[in-house]
Amino acid sequence: MTCHSKLNRKLNFFGGLIMRLYQKVLLAGMALLSLNVAAQTTSAKTLDEIKEAGKIVLGTNAEYPPFEWVEMVDGEQEYLGIDLDLARMIADEIGVELVVSDQAFNALIPAIQAGKIDMAIASMSYTEERAEQVDFSEVYFETKNLFAVPVDKVGNYTSLEDFASVKIGVLKASVQEQMIKEQYPETEIVSMNKNGDLIESLKSGRVDAVLMDNVVIYQYETLNSDSIAVVGELALEDGSFGNAVALEKGNAELKAIIDQIILEAIETDELSKIVDKNIELSTKSQD
């Protein structure tokens, strides 16, 4: 499969996901209009405090092209991606500077709880378990979870049961890690802090398969088409509601602004444009 055809496959798939989100906008928008902003908890940085500081601190894990990645521009790091564009929209709406804190994925929720970051946007799935620790915005992206395997082994996997007896690599503290623990309790799990390390482990034979969300795994397939392949017809359900912005519990004013930005971006098709732009950009930048 050529790079161009893979890009088209991703764009078509993601367009369908955005359309399903658009169908939810009317109901979600009605709920947003009726929102009665609750009092802030004492530990949360309020919207006024963010404005007074003149900055909003984003926590992310820049290992997820096209959601977030880093490029060197004139000797300095520049953060790019779908999630970064969304974060900039939020900062612009509030009227403050965006400050990026790049850290391990499993450190993001503790950083929110400790008040070190104001929000996390890192292709993070909204799950009931995580919602006990942090608040989530409206969902801005829906994904599927897919396996990648060595390109010469793809024919060995014709059903999800075929992954029950192999060594599987996942991102530490991710939805995928929890899924494998629950759905494949007998399999050996290798958890790592970076997706790039997982791909290298797959290529070197340290793991037999890796599980990631579809947008990320297709990106890595494009960049490593001679060595890995996505088993695209076998999706593992995770019970999540899709990707959302995480923020400290009780920060209702900030959540309301973020929800409004997301719903408007879906309704006006701005989110689809951001997704398409970053898929193409990340593919070109990493050729």
Secondary structure per residue as TSV (DSSP state, phi and psi in degrees):
chain	resnum	aa	ss	phi	psi
A	1	M	-	360.0	131.9
A	2	T	-	-75.9	162.1
A	3	C	H	-59.7	-39.0
A	4	H	H	-64.9	-43.3
A	5	S	H	-69.0	-33.7
A	6	K	H	-65.7	-39.7
A	7	L	H	-62.9	-42.9
A	8	N	H	-63.1	-39.5
A	9	R	H	-60.1	-43.3
A	10	K	H	-67.6	-44.0
A	11	L	H	-62.7	-42.0
A	12	N	H	-64.4	-41.7
A	13	F	H	-65.5	-45.5
A	14	F	H	-69.4	-30.7
A	15	G	H	-61.0	-39.0
A	16	G	H	-65.0	-38.3
A	17	L	H	-65.4	-43.6
A	18	I	H	-63.6	-37.2
A	19	M	H	-63.2	-39.5
A	20	R	H	-64.9	-36.7
A	21	L	H	-65.6	-39.4
A	22	Y	H	-60.3	-35.9
A	23	Q	H	-66.8	-18.8
A	24	K	H	-90.4	-8.6
A	25	V	H	-64.4	-41.5
A	26	L	H	-59.9	-47.0
A	27	L	H	-65.7	-44.6
A	28	A	H	-65.8	-37.3
A	29	G	H	-65.2	-37.9
A	30	M	H	-62.5	-40.7
A	31	A	H	-65.3	-37.6
A	32	L	H	-66.5	-40.2
A	33	L	H	-64.8	-29.1
A	34	S	T	-93.0	7.3
A	35	L	-	-63.8	128.6
A	36	N	-	-105.9	104.9
A	37	V	-	-61.8	124.1
A	38	A	-	-83.6	165.3
A	39	A	-	-66.9	146.7
A	40	Q	-	-76.7	148.6
A	41	T	-	-75.4	158.0
A	42	T	T	-68.1	-24.0
A	43	S	T	-87.4	-19.2
A	44	A	S	-79.3	140.5
A	45	K	-	-75.5	118.4
A	46	T	-	-74.1	165.9
A	47	L	H	-60.5	-40.5
A	48	D	H	-62.2	-38.2
A	49	E	H	-67.7	-37.0
A	50	I	H	-64.0	-44.0
A	51	K	H	-64.2	-40.7
A	52	E	H	-64.9	-37.4
A	53	A	H	-71.9	-22.7
A	54	G	T	77.6	14.7
A	55	K	E	-155.5	153.9
A	56	I	E	-124.2	130.3
A	57	V	E	-96.9	119.5
A	58	L	E	-97.8	129.4
A	59	G	E	-98.8	131.9
A	60	T	E	-149.8	172.8
A	61	N	-	-129.5	96.9
A	62	A	S	-77.5	57.8
A	63	E	-	-127.5	18.3
A	64	Y	B	-124.9	53.1
A	65	P	T	-58.8	136.0
A	66	P	T	-93.9	10.4
A	67	F	T	-73.0	-46.5
A	68	E	B	-157.8	135.5
A	69	W	E	-157.5	170.9
A	70	V	E	-118.0	137.4
A	71	E	E	-127.4	149.5
A	72	M	E	-90.2	121.5
A	73	V	E	-125.8	115.7
A	74	D	T	54.1	40.7
A	75	G	T	79.3	4.3
A	76	E	E	-122.7	150.3
A	77	Q	E	-73.9	133.7
A	78	E	E	-124.0	128.0
A	79	Y	E	-92.7	127.2
A	80	L	E	-126.6	163.9
A	81	G	S	133.2	170.1
A	82	I	H	-56.3	-49.3
A	83	D	H	-66.6	-35.1
A	84	L	H	-68.6	-38.4
A	85	D	H	-63.3	-40.4
A	86	L	H	-63.9	-42.9
A	87	A	H	-61.7	-39.3
A	88	R	H	-67.3	-35.3
A	89	M	H	-62.1	-40.7
A	90	I	H	-65.2	-47.6
A	91	A	H	-61.6	-41.8
A	92	D	H	-64.7	-39.8
A	93	E	H	-64.9	-39.0
A	94	I	H	-76.3	-27.7
A	95	G	T	88.3	36.0
A	96	V	-	-131.6	169.6
A	97	E	E	-77.9	143.8
A	98	L	E	-93.4	124.2
A	99	V	E	-112.8	126.8
A	100	V	E	-101.6	128.3
A	101	S	E	-113.8	104.7
A	102	D	E	-89.3	120.6
A	103	Q	-	-150.0	175.1
A	104	A	-	-61.6	144.3
A	105	F	G	-58.2	-42.1
A	106	N	G	-73.1	-3.8
A	107	A	G	-95.1	-7.3
A	108	L	H	-69.2	-49.1
A	109	I	H	-64.2	-44.9
A	110	P	H	-58.2	-34.7
A	111	A	H	-67.4	-37.0
A	112	I	H	-64.0	-47.6
A	113	Q	H	-63.3	-31.2
A	114	A	T	-85.4	-3.5
A	115	G	T	77.0	16.1
A	116	K	S	-80.3	-26.1
A	117	I	-	-131.6	155.1
A	118	D	S	-89.4	-27.6
A	119	M	E	-158.7	157.8
A	120	A	E	-124.2	127.0
A	121	I	-	-130.4	104.6
A	122	A	S	-151.7	46.9
A	123	S	S	51.7	39.0
A	124	M	-	-88.4	125.8
A	125	S	B	-78.1	139.2
A	126	Y	-	-81.2	109.1
A	127	T	-	-122.3	159.9
A	128	E	H	-62.5	-38.4
A	129	E	H	-63.8	-45.9
A	130	R	H	-67.9	-32.6
A	131	A	H	-67.7	-13.2
A	132	E	T	-77.0	-18.6
A	133	Q	T	-104.4	-33.7
A	134	V	S	-139.8	165.0
A	135	D	E	-89.9	154.6
A	136	F	E	-124.9	148.2
A	137	S	-	-77.6	-177.8
A	138	E	-	-58.6	149.5
A	139	V	-	-68.2	133.3
A	140	Y	-	-110.2	-9.0
A	141	F	B	-159.5	135.9
A	142	E	-	-108.5	138.8
A	143	T	-	-131.7	171.3
A	144	K	-	-119.5	161.8
A	145	N	E	-108.0	121.4
A	146	L	E	-126.7	151.9
A	147	F	E	-92.7	147.1
A	148	A	E	-120.7	144.1
A	149	V	E	-137.4	168.1
A	150	P	E	-56.5	141.4
A	151	V	G	-59.9	-30.4
A	152	D	G	-84.9	0.9
A	153	K	G	-113.4	-1.3
A	154	V	G	-59.2	-31.0
A	155	G	G	-68.9	-12.8
A	156	N	G	-78.1	-10.3
A	157	Y	-	-118.1	103.9
A	158	T	S	-115.8	-8.7
A	159	S	S	-149.0	162.7
A	160	L	G	-64.6	-26.4
A	161	E	G	-64.1	-23.8
A	162	D	G	-66.8	-16.3
A	163	F	G	-90.0	-2.4
A	164	A	T	-70.1	-22.3
A	165	S	T	-115.6	18.4
A	166	V	S	-116.9	166.3
A	167	K	-	-86.5	123.2
A	168	I	E	-115.9	131.8
A	169	G	E	-97.8	136.7
A	170	V	E	-141.5	161.6
A	171	L	E	-76.7	134.5
A	172	K	T	-61.7	134.1
A	173	A	T	68.5	16.4
A	174	S	S	-89.9	165.7
A	175	V	H	-58.6	-38.1
A	176	Q	H	-63.5	-37.2
A	177	E	H	-61.8	-45.3
A	178	Q	H	-65.6	-38.6
A	179	M	H	-60.1	-46.0
A	180	I	H	-64.9	-40.9
A	181	K	H	-60.0	-38.9
A	182	E	H	-82.1	-40.0
A	183	Q	H	-95.3	-19.6
A	184	Y	-	-131.2	66.2
A	185	P	T	-63.5	-19.8
A	186	E	T	-94.8	-10.9
A	187	T	S	-80.4	157.8
A	188	E	-	-86.6	128.4
A	189	I	E	-108.9	134.7
A	190	V	E	-116.3	111.7
A	191	S	E	-102.5	132.5
A	192	M	E	-132.1	164.7
A	193	N	S	-85.0	-18.5
A	194	K	-	-133.3	139.1
A	195	N	H	-63.7	-35.6
A	196	G	H	-59.8	-38.0
A	197	D	H	-67.1	-35.7
A	198	L	H	-63.3	-42.6
A	199	I	H	-64.6	-41.8
A	200	E	H	-64.1	-36.6
A	201	S	H	-67.3	-35.1
A	202	L	H	-66.8	-43.0
A	203	K	H	-67.5	-32.1
A	204	S	H	-87.0	-8.9
A	205	G	T	90.7	6.2
A	206	R	S	-67.8	-33.1
A	207	V	-	-124.9	157.2
A	208	D	S	-90.1	-25.4
A	209	A	E	-155.4	157.6
A	210	V	E	-127.8	150.1
A	211	L	E	-120.3	124.4
A	212	M	E	-143.3	170.7
A	213	D	E	-72.4	156.6
A	214	N	H	-61.7	-39.3
A	215	V	H	-65.1	-36.8
A	216	V	H	-74.6	-45.2
A	217	I	H	-68.0	-34.6
A	218	Y	H	-66.7	-33.4
A	219	Q	H	-63.8	-46.2
A	220	Y	H	-67.0	-32.8
A	221	E	H	-63.2	-42.7
A	222	T	H	-60.0	-40.6
A	223	L	H	-79.4	-16.3
A	224	N	T	-133.5	41.5
A	225	S	T	-64.8	-18.3
A	226	D	T	-83.4	-10.1
A	227	S	T	-128.7	-25.3
A	228	I	E	-130.7	157.8
A	229	A	E	-142.7	143.0
A	230	V	E	-87.0	133.1
A	231	V	E	-87.2	78.5
A	232	G	E	-66.7	-23.2
A	233	E	E	-86.4	-4.4
A	234	L	E	-114.1	95.4
A	235	A	E	-102.3	138.3
A	236	L	E	-102.1	123.1
A	237	E	-	-75.7	138.8
A	238	D	-	-116.7	-7.7
A	239	G	-	74.3	10.4
A	240	S	-	-87.2	168.5
A	241	F	-	-99.1	-0.2
A	242	G	-	112.1	177.9
A	243	N	B	-77.9	138.9
A	244	A	-	-147.7	166.2
A	245	V	-	-84.3	130.6
A	246	A	E	-98.6	139.8
A	247	L	E	-149.7	168.8
A	248	E	-	-64.9	142.8
A	249	K	T	-59.6	138.2
A	250	G	T	90.6	-4.6
A	251	N	-	-86.7	69.3
A	252	A	H	-67.5	-36.2
A	253	E	H	-66.1	-44.0
A	254	L	H	-65.4	-42.8
A	255	K	H	-59.9	-40.6
A	256	A	H	-62.6	-41.8
A	257	I	H	-65.8	-44.7
A	258	I	H	-63.2	-43.7
A	259	D	H	-58.0	-44.9
A	260	Q	H	-62.1	-42.9
A	261	I	H	-62.1	-44.7
A	262	I	H	-64.6	-47.8
A	263	L	H	-62.6	-40.7
A	264	E	H	-68.0	-37.7
A	265	A	H	-66.3	-33.8
A	266	I	H	-71.5	-46.3
A	267	E	H	-65.6	-36.9
A	268	T	T	-88.4	0.0
A	269	D	T	73.8	9.0
A	270	E	H	-65.3	-36.0
A	271	L	H	-65.6	-40.6
A	272	S	H	-59.9	-40.5
A	273	K	H	-65.2	-40.1
A	274	I	H	-63.1	-43.4
A	275	V	H	-62.2	-50.8
A	276	D	H	-59.3	-44.8
A	277	K	H	-59.7	-45.7
A	278	N	H	-76.8	-29.8
A	279	I	H	-63.0	-46.7
A	280	E	H	-67.7	-42.4
A	281	L	H	-64.4	-44.1
A	282	S	H	-69.1	-33.5
A	283	T	H	-65.6	-44.5
A	284	K	H	-68.1	-41.5
A	285	S	H	-69.9	-21.1
A	286	Q	T	-111.6	12.4
A	287	D	-	-63.8	360.0
